[in-house]
Amino acid sequence: MVWDLYDGRGTGLASVRGLPQYFACQMTAGGDEYAQHFTLTPINATLLALATEQ
């Protein structure tokens, strides 16, 4: 589930190795482009259920 889509995936939810994660695309060193690296933050089942209801 992608929440922010502008010149690629920005933020959203993904399953990583079977576990729900929030992802956020990192910016390049100059801060003007999206890099190909993402920060992953584990989320619990309650938050996943709330997010998928939207």
N, CA, C and O atoms as a Tripos MOL2 file, in Angstrom:
@<TRIPOS>MOLECULE
protein
  216   215    54     0     0
PROTEIN
NO_CHARGES

@<TRIPOS>ATOM
      1 N           0.8560   -1.1560    0.0000 N.3       1 MET1
      2 CA          0.0000    0.0000    0.0000 C.3       1 MET1
      3 C           0.9120    1.2310    0.0000 C.2       1 MET1
      4 O           1.6840    1.4390    0.9360 O.2       1 MET1
      5 N           0.8170    2.0300   -1.0380 N.am      2 VAL2
      6 CA          1.6320    3.2460   -1.1500 C.3       2 VAL2
      7 C           0.7640    4.4380   -0.7940 C.2       2 VAL2
      8 O          -0.3410    4.5900   -1.3150 O.2       2 VAL2
      9 N           1.2690    5.2880    0.1010 N.am      3 TRP3
     10 CA          0.5210    6.4810    0.5080 C.3       3 TRP3
     11 C           0.9740    7.7170   -0.2420 C.2       3 TRP3
     12 O           0.1540    8.5620   -0.6010 O.2       3 TRP3
     13 N           2.2490    7.8290   -0.4770 N.am      4 ASP4
     14 CA          2.8220    9.0300   -1.0830 C.3       4 ASP4
     15 C           3.5420    8.6150   -2.3510 C.2       4 ASP4
     16 O           4.5310    7.8840   -2.2970 O.2       4 ASP4
     17 N           3.0530    9.0770   -3.4910 N.am      5 LEU5
     18 CA          3.6190    8.6830   -4.7690 C.3       5 LEU5
     19 C           3.9350    9.9300   -5.5670 C.2       5 LEU5
     20 O           3.0330   10.5990   -6.0710 O.2       5 LEU5
     21 N           5.2160   10.2430   -5.6840 N.am      6 TYR6
     22 CA          5.6580   11.3870   -6.4750 C.3       6 TYR6
     23 C           7.0450   11.0430   -6.9910 C.2       6 TYR6
     24 O           7.9980   10.9870   -6.2130 O.2       6 TYR6
     25 N           7.1700   10.8150   -8.2820 N.am      7 ASP7
     26 CA          8.4350   10.3680   -8.8720 C.3       7 ASP7
     27 C           8.9410    9.0940   -8.2070 C.2       7 ASP7
     28 O          10.1470    8.9200   -8.0340 O.2       7 ASP7
     29 N           8.0410    8.2180   -7.8400 N.am      8 GLY8
     30 CA          8.4020    6.9590   -7.1980 C.3       8 GLY8
     31 C           7.6760    6.8120   -5.8790 C.2       8 GLY8
     32 O           6.9300    7.6960   -5.4580 O.2       8 GLY8
     33 N           7.9040    5.6820   -5.2340 N.am      9 ARG9
     34 CA          7.2460    5.4190   -3.9490 C.3       9 ARG9
     35 C           7.8830    6.2850   -2.8690 C.2       9 ARG9
     36 O           9.1070    6.3300   -2.7460 O.2       9 ARG9
     37 N           7.0550    6.9690   -2.0910 N.am     10 GLY10
     38 CA          7.5550    7.8140   -1.0190 C.3      10 GLY10
     39 C           7.3730    7.1840    0.3480 C.2      10 GLY10
     40 O           8.3460    6.9500    1.0660 O.2      10 GLY10
     41 N           6.1190    6.9080    0.7120 N.am     11 THR11
     42 CA          5.8140    6.2860    1.9990 C.3      11 THR11
     43 C           4.6820    5.2950    1.8160 C.2      11 THR11
     44 O           3.9360    5.3530    0.8380 O.2      11 THR11
     45 N           4.5640    4.3840    2.7710 N.am     12 GLY12
     46 CA          3.4750    3.4250    2.7180 C.3      12 GLY12
     47 C           3.7310    2.2350    3.6160 C.2      12 GLY12
     48 O           4.5530    2.2900    4.5310 O.2      12 GLY12
     49 N           3.0150    1.1590    3.3400 N.am     13 LEU13
     50 CA          3.1570   -0.0740    4.1030 C.3      13 LEU13
     51 C           3.6050   -1.1830    3.1700 C.2      13 LEU13
     52 O           3.2180   -1.2310    2.0030 O.2      13 LEU13
     53 N           4.4300   -2.0760    3.7070 N.am     14 ALA14
     54 CA          4.9070   -3.2100    2.9280 C.3      14 ALA14
     55 C           5.0850   -4.4060    3.8510 C.2      14 ALA14
     56 O           5.2290   -4.2590    5.0650 O.2      14 ALA14
     57 N           5.0720   -5.5810    3.2590 N.am     15 SER15
     58 CA          5.3820   -6.8000    3.9920 C.3      15 SER15
     59 C           6.8350   -7.1510    3.6890 C.2      15 SER15
     60 O           7.2000   -7.3680    2.5340 O.2      15 SER15
     61 N           7.6560   -7.2050    4.7280 N.am     16 VAL16
     62 CA          9.0650   -7.5360    4.5710 C.3      16 VAL16
     63 C           9.3230   -8.8080    5.3700 C.2      16 VAL16
     64 O           9.2340   -8.8120    6.5980 O.2      16 VAL16
     65 N           9.6410   -9.8780    4.6630 N.am     17 ARG17
     66 CA          9.8420  -11.1860    5.2850 C.3      17 ARG17
     67 C           8.6250  -11.6030    6.1140 C.2      17 ARG17
     68 O           8.7500  -12.2200    7.1720 O.2      17 ARG17
     69 N           7.4480  -11.2480    5.6000 N.am     18 GLY18
     70 CA          6.2010  -11.6420    6.2360 C.3      18 GLY18
     71 C           5.7550  -10.7500    7.3880 C.2      18 GLY18
     72 O           4.7340  -11.0300    8.0160 O.2      18 GLY18
     73 N           6.4970   -9.6810    7.6790 N.am     19 LEU19
     74 CA          6.1420   -8.7720    8.7770 C.3      19 LEU19
     75 C           5.7430   -7.4070    8.2210 C.2      19 LEU19
     76 O           6.4060   -6.8950    7.3190 O.2      19 LEU19
     77 N           4.6660   -6.8090    8.7480 N.am     20 PRO20
     78 CA          4.2450   -5.5000    8.2560 C.3      20 PRO20
     79 C           5.2240   -4.4120    8.6790 C.2      20 PRO20
     80 O           5.6720   -4.3630    9.8240 O.2      20 PRO20
     81 N           5.5430   -3.5450    7.7280 N.am     21 GLN21
     82 CA          6.4960   -2.4550    7.9540 C.3      21 GLN21
     83 C           5.9560   -1.1670    7.3350 C.2      21 GLN21
     84 O           5.3040   -1.1970    6.2910 O.2      21 GLN21
     85 N           6.2330   -0.0340    7.9860 N.am     22 TYR22
     86 CA          6.0270    1.2860    7.3850 C.3      22 TYR22
     87 C           7.3190    1.6140    6.6680 C.2      22 TYR22
     88 O           8.3940    1.4300    7.2390 O.2      22 TYR22
     89 N           7.2510    2.0950    5.4300 N.am     23 PHE23
     90 CA          8.4720    2.4780    4.7280 C.3      23 PHE23
     91 C           8.4340    3.9420    4.3390 C.2      23 PHE23
     92 O           7.3740    4.5100    4.0770 O.2      23 PHE23
     93 N           9.6140    4.5400    4.3070 N.am     24 ALA24
     94 CA          9.7730    5.9240    3.8660 C.3      24 ALA24
     95 C          11.0270    6.0090    3.0200 C.2      24 ALA24
     96 O          12.1070    5.6120    3.4560 O.2      24 ALA24
     97 N          10.8840    6.5240    1.8140 N.am     25 CYS25
     98 CA         12.0170    6.6730    0.9130 C.3      25 CYS25
     99 C          12.9230    7.7980    1.4100 C.2      25 CYS25
    100 O          12.4500    8.8520    1.8350 O.2      25 CYS25
    101 N          14.2150    7.5580    1.3490 N.am     26 GLN26
    102 CA         15.1840    8.5570    1.7830 C.3      26 GLN26
    103 C          15.4890    9.5250    0.6440 C.2      26 GLN26
    104 O          15.3730    9.1690   -0.5290 O.2      26 GLN26
    105 N          15.8730   10.7290    0.9890 N.am     27 MET27
    106 CA         16.2690   11.7190   -0.0090 C.3      27 MET27
    107 C          17.7660   11.5980   -0.2730 C.2      27 MET27
    108 O          18.5040   11.0620    0.5540 O.2      27 MET27
    109 N          18.2130   12.0960   -1.4250 N.am     28 THR28
    110 CA         19.6370   12.0970   -1.7410 C.3      28 THR28
    111 C          20.3490   13.0860   -0.8210 C.2      28 THR28
    112 O          19.7040   13.8520   -0.1050 O.2      28 THR28
    113 N          21.6640   13.0660   -0.8460 N.am     29 ALA29
    114 CA         22.4600   13.9420    0.0190 C.3      29 ALA29
    115 C          22.0970   15.4150   -0.1940 C.2      29 ALA29
    116 O          22.1020   16.1940    0.7590 O.2      29 ALA29
    117 N          21.7840   15.8000   -1.4310 N.am     30 GLY30
    118 CA         21.4000   17.1780   -1.7200 C.3      30 GLY30
    119 C          19.9730   17.4910   -1.3080 C.2      30 GLY30
    120 O          19.5830   18.6570   -1.2530 O.2      30 GLY30
    121 N          19.1890   16.4570   -1.0160 N.am     31 GLY31
    122 CA         17.8160   16.6480   -0.5750 C.3      31 GLY31
    123 C          16.8370   17.0170   -1.6680 C.2      31 GLY31
    124 O          15.7150   17.4390   -1.3870 O.2      31 GLY31
    125 N          17.2620   16.8570   -2.9360 N.am     32 ASP32
    126 CA         16.3710   17.2660   -4.0200 C.3      32 ASP32
    127 C          15.8220   16.1070   -4.8450 C.2      32 ASP32
    128 O          15.0160   16.3260   -5.7490 O.2      32 ASP32
    129 N          16.2410   14.8860   -4.5500 N.am     33 GLU33
    130 CA         15.7490   13.7200   -5.2650 C.3      33 GLU33
    131 C          15.5770   12.5640   -4.2880 C.2      33 GLU33
    132 O          16.2110   12.5200   -3.2340 O.2      33 GLU33
    133 N          14.7090   11.6320   -4.6610 N.am     34 TYR34
    134 CA         14.5570   10.4200   -3.8540 C.3      34 TYR34
    135 C          15.6850    9.4540   -4.1690 C.2      34 TYR34
    136 O          16.0230    9.2490   -5.3350 O.2      34 TYR34
    137 N          16.2630    8.8660   -3.1490 N.am     35 ALA35
    138 CA         17.2840    7.8350   -3.3120 C.3      35 ALA35
    139 C          16.6000    6.4870   -3.4890 C.2      35 ALA35
    140 O          15.3720    6.4040   -3.4730 O.2      35 ALA35
    141 N          17.3710    5.4590   -3.6530 N.am     36 GLN36
    142 CA         16.8210    4.1130   -3.7790 C.3      36 GLN36
    143 C          16.8460    3.3740   -2.4420 C.2      36 GLN36
    144 O          16.7570    2.1460   -2.4100 O.2      36 GLN36
    145 N          16.9670    4.1090   -1.3470 N.am     37 HIS37
    146 CA         17.0340    3.5250   -0.0120 C.3      37 HIS37
    147 C          15.7850    3.8860    0.7790 C.2      37 HIS37
    148 O          15.2490    4.9870    0.6490 O.2      37 HIS37
    149 N          15.3300    2.9440    1.5990 N.am     38 PHE38
    150 CA         14.1310    3.1370    2.3860 C.3      38 PHE38
    151 C          14.4100    2.8840    3.8570 C.2      38 PHE38
    152 O          15.2080    2.0130    4.2050 O.2      38 PHE38
    153 N          13.7540    3.6460    4.7170 N.am     39 THR39
    154 CA         13.7580    3.3750    6.1460 C.3      39 THR39
    155 C          12.5510    2.4970    6.4310 C.2      39 THR39
    156 O          11.4410    2.8040    5.9980 O.2      39 THR39
    157 N          12.7630    1.4040    7.1600 N.am     40 LEU40
    158 CA         11.6780    0.4970    7.5130 C.3      40 LEU40
    159 C          11.4330    0.5790    9.0130 C.2      40 LEU40
    160 O          12.3720    0.5650    9.8100 O.2      40 LEU40
    161 N          10.1610    0.6640    9.3870 N.am     41 THR41
    162 CA          9.7640    0.6850   10.7930 C.3      41 THR41
    163 C           8.6880   -0.3720   11.0020 C.2      41 THR41
    164 O           7.6310   -0.3130   10.3740 O.2      41 THR41
    165 N           8.9490   -1.3440   11.8870 N.am     42 PRO42
    166 CA          7.9310   -2.3680   12.1410 C.3      42 PRO42
    167 C           6.6560   -1.7440   12.7150 C.2      42 PRO42
    168 O           6.7170   -0.7950   13.4960 O.2      42 PRO42
    169 N           5.5060   -2.2870   12.3190 N.am     43 ILE43
    170 CA          4.2390   -1.8410   12.8780 C.3      43 ILE43
    171 C           3.5070   -3.0550   13.4440 C.2      43 ILE43
    172 O           3.7600   -4.1920   13.0460 O.2      43 ILE43
    173 N           2.6030   -2.7950   14.3730 N.am     44 ASN44
    174 CA          1.8660   -3.9130   14.9790 C.3      44 ASN44
    175 C           0.5680   -4.1680   14.2140 C.2      44 ASN44
    176 O           0.1840   -3.3990   13.3320 O.2      44 ASN44
    177 N          -0.0880   -5.2560   14.5720 N.am     45 ALA45
    178 CA         -1.3080   -5.6690   13.8780 C.3      45 ALA45
    179 C          -2.4280   -4.6430   14.0110 C.2      45 ALA45
    180 O          -3.2280   -4.4780   13.0910 O.2      45 ALA45
    181 N          -2.4910   -3.9510   15.1520 N.am     46 THR46
    182 CA         -3.5340   -2.9420   15.3550 C.3      46 THR46
    183 C          -3.3690   -1.7810   14.3780 C.2      46 THR46
    184 O          -4.3390   -1.3470   13.7570 O.2      46 THR46
    185 N          -2.1600   -1.2850   14.2450 N.am     47 LEU47
    186 CA         -1.9070   -0.1820   13.3230 C.3      47 LEU47
    187 C          -2.1290   -0.6260   11.8790 C.2      47 LEU47
    188 O          -2.6600    0.1370   11.0710 O.2      47 LEU47
    189 N          -1.7290   -1.8440   11.5530 N.am     48 LEU48
    190 CA         -1.9470   -2.3610   10.2010 C.3      48 LEU48
    191 C          -3.4390   -2.4220    9.8890 C.2      48 LEU48
    192 O          -3.8590   -2.0470    8.7950 O.2      48 LEU48
    193 N          -4.2350   -2.8870   10.8360 N.am     49 ALA49
    194 CA         -5.6870   -2.9640   10.6280 C.3      49 ALA49
    195 C          -6.2880   -1.5760   10.4290 C.2      49 ALA49
    196 O          -7.1360   -1.3930    9.5560 O.2      49 ALA49
    197 N          -5.8650   -0.6020   11.2210 N.am     50 LEU50
    198 CA         -6.3680    0.7650   11.0690 C.3      50 LEU50
    199 C          -5.9730    1.3590    9.7260 C.2      50 LEU50
    200 O          -6.7770    2.0270    9.0750 O.2      50 LEU50
    201 N          -4.7610    1.1210    9.3220 N.am     51 ALA51
    202 CA         -4.2680    1.6890    8.0600 C.3      51 ALA51
    203 C          -4.9840    1.0850    6.8570 C.2      51 ALA51
    204 O          -5.2650    1.7960    5.8920 O.2      51 ALA51
    205 N          -5.2800   -0.1890    6.8950 N.am     52 THR52
    206 CA         -5.9220   -0.8180    5.7580 C.3      52 THR52
    207 C          -7.4170   -0.5300    5.6810 C.2      52 THR52
    208 O          -8.0360   -0.8110    4.6540 O.2      52 THR52
    209 N          -8.0150    0.0230    6.7370 N.am     53 GLU53
    210 CA         -9.4230    0.4120    6.7050 C.3      53 GLU53
    211 C          -9.6520    1.6510    5.8720 C.2      53 GLU53
    212 O         -10.7590    1.8610    5.3770 O.2      53 GLU53
    213 N          -8.6360    2.4790    5.7030 N.am     54 GLN54
    214 CA         -8.7940    3.7500    4.9860 C.3      54 GLN54
    215 C          -9.0850    3.5390    3.5390 C.2      54 GLN54
    216 O          -9.2460    4.5060    2.7950 O.2      54 GLN54
@<TRIPOS>BOND
     1     1     2 1
     2     2     3 1
     3     3     4 2
     4     3     5 am
     5     5     6 1
     6     6     7 1
     7     7     8 2
     8     7     9 am
     9     9    10 1
    10    10    11 1
    11    11    12 2
    12    11    13 am
    13    13    14 1
    14    14    15 1
    15    15    16 2
    16    15    17 am
    17    17    18 1
    18    18    19 1
    19    19    20 2
    20    19    21 am
    21    21    22 1
    22    22    23 1
    23    23    24 2
    24    23    25 am
    25    25    26 1
    26    26    27 1
    27    27    28 2
    28    27    29 am
    29    29    30 1
    30    30    31 1
    31    31    32 2
    32    31    33 am
    33    33    34 1
    34    34    35 1
    35    35    36 2
    36    35    37 am
    37    37    38 1
    38    38    39 1
    39    39    40 2
    40    39    41 am
    41    41    42 1
    42    42    43 1
    43    43    44 2
    44    43    45 am
    45    45    46 1
    46    46    47 1
    47    47    48 2
    48    47    49 am
    49    49    50 1
    50    50    51 1
    51    51    52 2
    52    51    53 am
    53    53    54 1
    54    54    55 1
    55    55    56 2
    56    55    57 am
    57    57    58 1
    58    58    59 1
    59    59    60 2
    60    59    61 am
    61    61    62 1
    62    62    63 1
    63    63    64 2
    64    63    65 am
    65    65    66 1
    66    66    67 1
    67    67    68 2
    68    67    69 am
    69    69    70 1
    70    70    71 1
    71    71    72 2
    72    71    73 am
    73    73    74 1
    74    74    75 1
    75    75    76 2
    76    75    77 am
    77    77    78 1
    78    78    79 1
    79    79    80 2
    80    79    81 am
    81    81    82 1
    82    82    83 1
    83    83    84 2
    84    83    85 am
    85    85    86 1
    86    86    87 1
    87    87    88 2
    88    87    89 am
    89    89    90 1
    90    90    91 1
    91    91    92 2
    92    91    93 am
    93    93    94 1
    94    94    95 1
    95    95    96 2
    96    95    97 am
    97    97    98 1
    98    98    99 1
    99    99   100 2
   100    99   101 am
   101   101   102 1
   102   102   103 1
   103   103   104 2
   104   103   105 am
   105   105   106 1
   106   106   107 1
   107   107   108 2
   108   107   109 am
   109   109   110 1
   110   110   111 1
   111   111   112 2
   112   111   113 am
   113   113   114 1
   114   114   115 1
   115   115   116 2
   116   115   117 am
   117   117   118 1
   118   118   119 1
   119   119   120 2
   120   119   121 am
   121   121   122 1
   122   122   123 1
   123   123   124 2
   124   123   125 am
   125   125   126 1
   126   126   127 1
   127   127   128 2
   128   127   129 am
   129   129   130 1
   130   130   131 1
   131   131   132 2
   132   131   133 am
   133   133   134 1
   134   134   135 1
   135   135   136 2
   136   135   137 am
   137   137   138 1
   138   138   139 1
   139   139   140 2
   140   139   141 am
   141   141   142 1
   142   142   143 1
   143   143   144 2
   144   143   145 am
   145   145   146 1
   146   146   147 1
   147   147   148 2
   148   147   149 am
   149   149   150 1
   150   150   151 1
   151   151   152 2
   152   151   153 am
   153   153   154 1
   154   154   155 1
   155   155   156 2
   156   155   157 am
   157   157   158 1
   158   158   159 1
   159   159   160 2
   160   159   161 am
   161   161   162 1
   162   162   163 1
   163   163   164 2
   164   163   165 am
   165   165   166 1
   166   166   167 1
   167   167   168 2
   168   167   169 am
   169   169   170 1
   170   170   171 1
   171   171   172 2
   172   171   173 am
   173   173   174 1
   174   174   175 1
   175   175   176 2
   176   175   177 am
   177   177   178 1
   178   178   179 1
   179   179   180 2
   180   179   181 am
   181   181   182 1
   182   182   183 1
   183   183   184 2
   184   183   185 am
   185   185   186 1
   186   186   187 1
   187   187   188 2
   188   187   189 am
   189   189   190 1
   190   190   191 1
   191   191   192 2
   192   191   193 am
   193   193   194 1
   194   194   195 1
   195   195   196 2
   196   195   197 am
   197   197   198 1
   198   198   199 1
   199   199   200 2
   200   199   201 am
   201   201   202 1
   202   202   203 1
   203   203   204 2
   204   203   205 am
   205   205   206 1
   206   206   207 1
   207   207   208 2
   208   207   209 am
   209   209   210 1
   210   210   211 1
   211   211   212 2
   212   211   213 am
   213   213   214 1
   214   214   215 1
   215   215   216 2
@<TRIPOS>SUBSTRUCTURE
     1 MET1         2 RESIDUE 1 A MET
     2 VAL2         6 RESIDUE 1 A VAL
     3 TRP3        10 RESIDUE 1 A TRP
     4 ASP4        14 RESIDUE 1 A ASP
     5 LEU5        18 RESIDUE 1 A LEU
     6 TYR6        22 RESIDUE 1 A TYR
     7 ASP7        26 RESIDUE 1 A ASP
     8 GLY8        30 RESIDUE 1 A GLY
     9 ARG9        34 RESIDUE 1 A ARG
    10 GLY10       38 RESIDUE 1 A GLY
    11 THR11       42 RESIDUE 1 A THR
    12 GLY12       46 RESIDUE 1 A GLY
    13 LEU13       50 RESIDUE 1 A LEU
    14 ALA14       54 RESIDUE 1 A ALA
    15 SER15       58 RESIDUE 1 A SER
    16 VAL16       62 RESIDUE 1 A VAL
    17 ARG17       66 RESIDUE 1 A ARG
    18 GLY18       70 RESIDUE 1 A GLY
    19 LEU19       74 RESIDUE 1 A LEU
    20 PRO20       78 RESIDUE 1 A PRO
    21 GLN21       82 RESIDUE 1 A GLN
    22 TYR22       86 RESIDUE 1 A TYR
    23 PHE23       90 RESIDUE 1 A PHE
    24 ALA24       94 RESIDUE 1 A ALA
    25 CYS25       98 RESIDUE 1 A CYS
    26 GLN26      102 RESIDUE 1 A GLN
    27 MET27      106 RESIDUE 1 A MET
    28 THR28      110 RESIDUE 1 A THR
    29 ALA29      114 RESIDUE 1 A ALA
    30 GLY30      118 RESIDUE 1 A GLY
    31 GLY31      122 RESIDUE 1 A GLY
    32 ASP32      126 RESIDUE 1 A ASP
    33 GLU33      130 RESIDUE 1 A GLU
    34 TYR34      134 RESIDUE 1 A TYR
    35 ALA35      138 RESIDUE 1 A ALA
    36 GLN36      142 RESIDUE 1 A GLN
    37 HIS37      146 RESIDUE 1 A HIS
    38 PHE38      150 RESIDUE 1 A PHE
    39 THR39      154 RESIDUE 1 A THR
    40 LEU40      158 RESIDUE 1 A LEU
    41 THR41      162 RESIDUE 1 A THR
    42 PRO42      166 RESIDUE 1 A PRO
    43 ILE43      170 RESIDUE 1 A ILE
    44 ASN44      174 RESIDUE 1 A ASN
    45 ALA45      178 RESIDUE 1 A ALA
    46 THR46      182 RESIDUE 1 A THR
    47 LEU47      186 RESIDUE 1 A LEU
    48 LEU48      190 RESIDUE 1 A LEU
    49 ALA49      194 RESIDUE 1 A ALA
    50 LEU50      198 RESIDUE 1 A LEU
    51 ALA51      202 RESIDUE 1 A ALA
    52 THR52      206 RESIDUE 1 A THR
    53 GLU53      210 RESIDUE 1 A GLU
    54 GLN54      214 RESIDUE 1 A GLN
